[in-house]
């Protein structure tokens, strides 16, 4: 297993504190100091590993809540300077409590990791995908049109719905997600918490409307840019089984 994967697997789920000695043990760097350049390399590895521990969710390897908050704040500031629109998605696994109650938390963890992987694969490299908390995920999408935001959200929803999660003893689960979508433009001051609350309200509207859907206030323009269209076409073919 790669060392960064080991770190992510033990990272705090919501950006909590980590004991330094334990962090060094996980990184395999808790031995005595080395000589010269080897010690410099070792210390750099320590710094890199601790940064990963402090910024990633321990179960899914996605960015954690603190990184999400920072990314959303930067996007709000950038939008205020450039007047470019940006998107925010809040994504929640449907009936997740029922999965935990019926199959146990280890299976619930498998579902979380599988859904996280499918969600992360659905977005561009410039988008920030984070575990928001519990069974919720959040995505910050810079410089997007409303049409692209809705289409890529639908692609992510479909990718999860078409995924079969394989558990122990031949267990197979199909899961779905509901998504609240907000497209904002920095022409006026935007409050981060109010924006999150707006996306959250769309999420719960999607739940009320039957789940496994995207809720977006208004029907956006149907046009997308060439780059957005290229990204959407890349999402058409993807595997549908995760074990």
C-alpha positions, 0 to 999 in steps of 0.5 A, spaced: 500 500 500 502 506 498 504 511 504 499 516 502 494 511 502 496 509 509 496 516 512 489 517 508 486 511 511 488 513 518 487 520 518 481 524 522 475 524 519 473 531 520 480 534 520 481 533 528 487 533 531 493 527 531 498 525 536 505 527 533 508 520 535 502 516 532 502 520 526 510 518 525 508 511 526 503 511 521 508 514 516 513 509 518 518 515 520 518 514 528 525 511 528 532 515 530 534 521 526 538 520 520 544 523 517 545 529 512 540 529 506 537 523 508 534 526 515 532 532 510 528 528 506 525 524 512 523 531 515 520 533 508 516 526 508 514 528 515 511 534 513 508 532 507 504 526 511 502 531 516 499 535 511 495 529 508 493 527 515 490 534 516 486 535 510 483 528 508 477 524 510 480 518 514 475 513 510 474 516 503 481 519 502 477 525 500 478 532 502 475 534 509 470 539 511 476 544 513 479 544 506 472 544 503 470 551 507 477 554 505 475 552 497 468 555 498 471 561 501 476 562 496 471 561 490 466 566 493 472 571 493 474 570 486 467 570 484 467 577 487 473 579 483 471 576 476 463 576 477 464 569 474 459 563 476 461 557 480 457 551 483 456 548 489 453 541 490 451 537 497 450 530 496 447 525 500 446 517 500 439 515 500 437 511 506 444 510 509 441 509 516 437 503 513 444 500 510 447 501 517 442 498 521 440 492 516 448 490 514 452 493 519 457 499 519 463 495 516 458 495 510 456 502 511 463 504 510 464 500 504 458 504 501 461 510 503 468 509 500 464 506 493 460 512 493 466 517 494 470 514 488 464 514 483 463 522 485 470 523 485 470 520 478 465 524 476 468 531 476 474 535 473 480 536 476 479 543 478 473 541 482 474 540 490 470 534 492 469 533 500 466 529 505 462 534 508 460 529 514 456 523 515 453 520 509 454 527 505 459 530 500 460 536 497 463 539 491 465 546 489 465 547 482 469 553 479 467 557 473 461 553 471 455 555 467 448 553 470 447 548 464 454 544 466 452 544 473 446 541 472 448 536 467 454 534 471 450 533 477 446 528 474 452 524 471 454 523 478 447 521 480 447 516 475 454 514 476 452 512 483 445 509 481 449 504 476 454 502 481 453 495 485 457 495 491 459 488 493 460 486 500 461 480 504 458 473 503 455 475 496 452 481 498 450 486 493 447 493 494 445 498 489 445 505 492 442 512 490 444 519 492 440 526 492 443 532 490 442 539 492 445 544 487 446 552 487 449 556 482 452 563 484 455 569 481 459 574 485 456 580 483 454 581 490 456 579 497 455 572 498 455 569 505 458 562 505 453 559 510 447 562 507 450 559 500 451 552 504 444 552 507 441 554 500 444 548 497 442 544 503 435 546 502 435 543 495 438 537 497 432 536 502 427 538 497 430 532 492 429 528 498 421 530 499 420 529 491 422 522 492 430 521 492 435 519 487 434 526 484 438 533 483 434 539 485 436 545 482 431 552 483 430 554 476 431 550 469 438 553 467 440 554 459 441 548 456 448 550 453 455 548 455 462 550 453 466 546 449 470 544 455 464 542 459 462 538 453 468 534 453 468 533 460 461 530 460 463 526 454 468 522 458 463 520 463 459 516 459 463 510 459 465 507 466 465 501 470 459 499 474 461 494 480 465 496 486 468 491 491 
